[in-house]
Amino acid sequence: MFSGVNYKKMILDYDFSTDETNKEKIPAAENFPFVIKYTAFSKLVGGFAHWHWHDFFEITIPHQDRMIFQSPDHSETIRLGEAVFVNSSTLHTVSWDGDSSDKSTYTFFFDRSILSGNYGSVFDEKYVSPISMCRDLEFFVLRPTHKEGLRALTLLGDIVDLFKKESFGYELAARSALSEFWILLLSETSHFRENARSIDPTDNMRMKQMMNYIHEHFSEKIYLEDIASTAGISTRECSRCFKRQISQSPMDYLNQYRIRVAAELLKSTRKPVSLIGEECGFSSDSYFGRTFKQYMAQSPRDYRRKAL
């Protein structure tokens, strides 16, 4: 259904990157905020997309089996022939069960205006907001096990073909197919939304504040108290917030971020390994080496040698 990875300019191949709040940078045009991205996970540090979010709706289609999608509340294995819809502003990470060196995906990113037109329109209030405002609906897996799921997946395949060919009118045709997909999504998720909780942005806001602090100060000596204070909460609540949102401790996230920056420096510069470790906040070469191997399954020198 989603065979092959050939693509033209409207299916973009760009590096996964985020800003200081872990918001993914998506190069979507203002006059048509709908893009499809091809991602080769061999290019990503550690072979996975680290915790991130964005304002767009997202649909990710794996080209291989057993993609692991995780949000703060749930984790799901996505099989070949399936897809996952991701609600806007959902914090999430994408990895694979096993070696990710040959894994890839197509990911749709589209703004709500593609479906709703003007904010507050009948399309927005009646069809888009019921999903965007549903706190229980962080993501939804689409499977070809019944008529509606199969039709939804077929529509996604049709949209990929439209973006590959870019024939005259493909934008209108893609929006039409996406609208039909959205009606099916509303039907498929109705049971989630019957007793939906209103969005409580407290944890999300705190996480962005604390992650931003880590990203700005990762090269310094950071204590748990420092991370907690930036969100105005206790160290215990800080740890609980990280656990609730991303199933990691604050210090685990700090070390993972430091290793991610170190890996990029190892690939892109000729700086000595010891200097990179120091610049990334590690107090000694041995501690840097142990931590790097813990997250990357190889030493910093081995990683550099393979990356160059």
C-alpha positions in Angstrom: 0.0 0.0 0.0 2.8 2.4 0.8 5.6 0.7 -1.2 8.8 2.4 -2.2 10.5 5.6 -1.1 10.8 7.5 -4.4 9.6 11.1 -4.0 9.7 14.5 -5.6 10.1 18.0 -4.2 6.7 18.1 -2.4 7.8 15.0 -0.4 10.7 16.6 1.5 13.8 15.0 2.8 15.1 17.2 5.5 16.9 16.7 8.8 14.8 16.3 12.0 15.5 19.3 14.2 13.8 21.1 17.1 14.1 24.4 18.9 14.8 25.1 22.5 11.4 23.9 23.6 11.6 20.7 21.6 9.2 22.1 19.0 10.0 20.5 15.6 10.9 22.8 12.8 8.7 22.1 9.9 9.2 23.9 6.5 5.6 24.3 5.6 4.5 27.2 3.3 2.0 29.6 4.8 -0.2 29.5 1.6 -0.4 25.7 1.6 0.6 24.4 5.1 0.7 20.7 4.2 3.9 18.8 3.6 5.0 15.2 3.5 8.5 14.4 4.9 10.6 11.3 4.2 12.7 10.4 7.2 15.6 7.9 7.1 16.2 7.0 10.7 19.9 6.1 9.9 20.5 9.9 9.8 19.0 10.5 13.3 21.3 10.6 16.3 20.7 7.3 18.1 18.4 6.1 15.3 15.3 7.6 16.8 13.3 10.9 16.8 13.7 12.3 20.3 10.9 13.8 22.3 9.3 16.7 20.4 6.0 18.4 19.5 4.5 20.8 16.9 1.4 22.7 16.2 0.5 20.7 13.1 -1.5 17.5 12.9 0.7 14.6 12.0 0.2 11.2 10.3 3.2 8.9 10.2 3.4 5.9 7.9 6.2 3.3 8.5 7.9 1.7 5.5 9.1 -1.2 7.7 7.6 -3.3 10.5 7.5 -2.5 14.2 7.8 1.2 14.6 7.4 2.3 18.2 5.4 5.4 18.8 5.3 6.8 22.3 3.4 9.7 23.9 3.4 10.7 27.6 0.5 8.4 28.3 0.8 5.5 25.9 3.1 3.5 23.7 2.1 1.5 20.6 3.8 -0.7 18.1 2.9 0.3 14.5 3.1 -2.5 12.0 3.8 -2.3 8.3 0.6 -1.4 6.5 -0.6 0.7 9.4 -0.3 4.4 10.2 -0.6 6.6 13.3 -2.4 10.0 13.6 -0.9 12.4 16.1 -2.9 15.2 17.6 -1.5 18.8 17.5 0.9 19.8 20.4 1.3 16.1 21.5 4.7 15.4 23.0 6.0 12.2 21.3 9.0 10.1 20.3 9.4 7.6 17.4 11.8 4.6 17.5 12.0 1.1 16.2 11.9 -2.4 17.7 15.4 -3.5 16.7 18.0 -2.0 14.4 16.9 1.3 12.9 19.6 1.7 10.3 17.4 0.7 7.4 14.1 2.1 8.7 12.2 5.0 7.2 8.8 6.7 7.2 6.5 9.2 5.4 5.1 11.8 7.7 2.2 14.2 6.9 2.2 17.6 8.6 -0.8 19.8 8.0 -2.3 22.8 9.7 -5.9 22.8 10.8 -6.7 25.5 8.3 -6.3 23.0 5.5 -9.5 21.4 6.8 -11.3 24.2 8.5 -10.5 27.4 6.5 -11.0 30.3 8.9 -10.7 29.8 12.6 -14.1 29.6 14.2 -15.8 28.5 11.0 -18.5 25.7 11.1 -15.8 23.3 9.7 -13.5 24.3 12.6 -16.0 24.1 15.4 -18.0 21.1 14.2 -15.2 18.9 12.7 -11.7 19.9 13.7 -12.0 21.1 17.3 -13.6 17.9 18.6 -10.3 16.2 17.8 -7.8 18.9 18.6 -9.4 19.6 22.0 -9.7 16.0 23.0 -7.1 15.4 25.7 -7.6 11.6 25.6 -6.8 11.5 21.9 -3.0 12.0 21.9 -2.7 9.6 18.9 -4.7 7.0 17.1 -3.5 3.9 15.2 -5.1 3.3 11.8 -5.3 -0.4 11.0 -6.6 -2.3 7.8 -8.7 -4.7 9.9 -12.1 -3.3 9.0 -13.7 -1.3 6.1 -13.2 2.2 7.6 -9.6 1.6 8.6 -8.8 0.2 5.2 -10.4 3.2 3.4 -8.5 5.7 5.6 -5.2 4.0 4.8 -6.0 3.9 1.1 -6.7 7.6 1.2 -3.3 8.2 2.7 -1.7 6.2 -0.1 -3.6 8.3 -2.6 -2.3 11.5 -1.0 1.3 10.3 -1.2 0.8 9.6 -4.9 -0.7 13.1 -5.5 2.3 14.6 -3.8 4.7 12.5 -5.8 3.2 13.5 -9.2 2.3 17.1 -8.4 -0.1 17.2 -11.4 -2.3 20.3 -11.9 -4.9 20.5 -9.1 -3.1 18.1 -6.8 -3.5 20.5 -3.8 -7.3 20.4 -4.2 -7.3 16.7 -4.7 -5.1 16.1 -1.6 -7.4 18.4 0.5 -10.4 16.5 -0.7 -8.9 13.1 0.2 -7.7 14.5 3.6 -11.3 15.7 4.3 -12.7 12.3 3.6 -9.9 10.8 5.8 -10.9 13.2 8.6 -14.5 12.2 8.5 -13.4 8.6 8.9 -11.1 9.6 11.8 -14.0 11.4 13.6 -16.0 8.2 13.3 -13.2 5.9 14.4 -12.4 8.1 17.5 -16.0 8.8 18.6 -15.7 6.5 21.6 -12.6 8.5 22.8 -14.5 11.8 22.6 -17.8 10.9 24.2 -16.3 11.4 27.7 -13.3 13.5 26.6 -11.4 15.5 29.2 -10.7 19.2 28.5 -7.1 19.9 27.8 -5.1 20.7 30.9 -2.0 22.5 29.7 -0.2 22.6 33.1 2.1 19.6 32.7 2.8 20.5 29.0 3.7 24.1 30.0 6.0 22.9 32.8 7.7 20.4 30.6 8.5 23.0 28.0 9.9 25.4 30.6 12.1 22.7 32.2 13.3 21.3 28.9 14.1 24.8 27.7 16.2 25.3 30.9 18.1 22.1 30.2 18.7 23.0 26.6 20.1 26.4 27.6 22.2 25.2 30.5 23.2 21.6 29.6 27.0 22.6 29.5 26.8 23.7 33.1 26.5 21.7 36.3 22.8 21.3 36.8 21.0 20.0 39.9 17.4 18.7 40.1 16.5 21.8 42.2 17.6 24.0 39.3 15.3 22.3 36.8 12.4 22.3 39.2 12.7 25.9 40.1 12.4 27.1 36.5 8.8 25.7 36.6 8.1 26.9 40.1 7.6 23.4 41.5 9.2 21.0 44.0 11.9 18.5 43.1 9.4 15.7 43.8 6.8 17.2 41.5 9.5 17.9 38.9 10.4 14.2 38.8 6.7 13.2 38.7 6.0 15.6 35.8 8.9 14.1 33.8 7.7 10.6 34.6 4.1 11.4 33.6 5.1 13.1 30.4 8.0 11.2 29.0 8.6 8.2 31.3 12.1 9.5 32.1 13.7 11.2 35.1 14.9 14.8 34.7 18.5 13.7 35.0 18.1 11.0 32.4 16.7 13.5 30.0 19.5 15.9 30.7 22.1 13.2 30.0 20.3 12.1 26.9 20.3 15.7 25.6 24.0 16.1 26.4 24.8 12.9 24.5 22.7 14.1 21.5 24.6 17.4 21.3 27.9 15.5 21.8 27.1 13.1 18.9 26.4 16.1 16.6 29.7 17.7 17.6 31.6 14.4 17.0 30.1 14.3 13.5 30.4 17.9 12.5 33.7 19.1 14.1 37.3 18.0 14.7 37.3 19.0 18.3 39.0 16.6 20.7 36.7 14.1 22.3 37.7 15.3 25.7 36.8 18.9 24.9 33.4 17.8 23.5 32.7 16.0 26.7 33.6 19.0 28.7 31.5 21.4 26.6 28.5 19.1 27.0 28.7 19.2 30.8 30.5 16.0 31.7 33.0 16.3 34.5 35.5 13.7 33.3 36.5 11.8 30.2 35.6 8.5 31.8 32.1 9.7 32.8 31.5 11.0 29.3 32.7 7.7 27.8 30.5 5.6 30.1 27.4 7.7 29.5 27.9 8.0 25.8 28.2 4.2 25.5 25.1 3.7 27.7 23.0 5.7 25.2 24.7 5.0 21.9 26.0 1.5 22.5 29.6 2.5 21.4 32.4 4.8 22.5 32.6 8.5 21.4 35.7 7.6 19.3 34.0 4.7 17.6 31.0 6.8 16.8 33.1 9.5 15.2 35.1 7.0 13.2 31.9 5.5 11.7 30.2 8.9 11.2 33.1 10.4 9.2 
